Amino acid sequence: MLALDPKTTALVLIDLQKGILAMNTAPHASADVLAKGRQLADAFRKADAPVVFVNVDFGPDFGDAPRGLTDTAAGRNYPEDWTVLAEGLQQPGDLTVTKHQWGAFHGTDLDVKLRRRGIQTIVVGGIATNFGVESTVRAGWEHGYNMVVVEDASTGVAAELHDMAFKFIFPRIARVTTTAGLSLD
């Protein structure tokens, strides 16, 4: 059991928004990850620890999307409610951060919100493991936070990519756990 201090720990859930939850995911179904995210958020609220919901929004004209030379262009045909968090997910007192790229740190006020609340450890889950989750965990580690990634509260666009991150990347920069393996003392 990984016991964390709720006074210095925050939960950051990545991209549990309507458009992303509608995607096919693996190894966990997005509905299962949403349920685990709700469970974690409830536990953090009960412990009076911060809950942060991060969504991604590239703007209606895609003007807020990152620029740069890539081999694969990002899609641009998102439904109108694509950026909206899942129904009933956010509760009064929860924090929100809107990002305009994969990771939740660059170009946002996430670091300020966490540091001003005395946060030293960040518990992360969400969709997709190899995009928003991994980018946020890497940046959090680089910012000097203790990072914890919840495997069953995360999922990817392919099981192989999810498994690769949890086997080779996260153990080098974070603690890996499950929803049941985490406690706030």
GIJOQUI-V866194 format. One record per helix or strand. SS is the DSSP state (@ for helix, = for strand). FROM is the first residue (numbers start at 1). LEN is the number of residues. If there is no record, write none. Layout:
BEGIN
[[SS;FROM;LEN] [SS;FROM;LEN]]
END
This chain:
BEGIN
[[=;2;3] [=;9;6] [=;17;1] [@;18;4] [=;26;1] [@;30;17] [=;51;6] [=;85;1] [=;95;5] [@;110;6] [=;121;7] [@;129;14] [=;146;11] [@;159;15] [=;175;3] [=;182;3]]
END
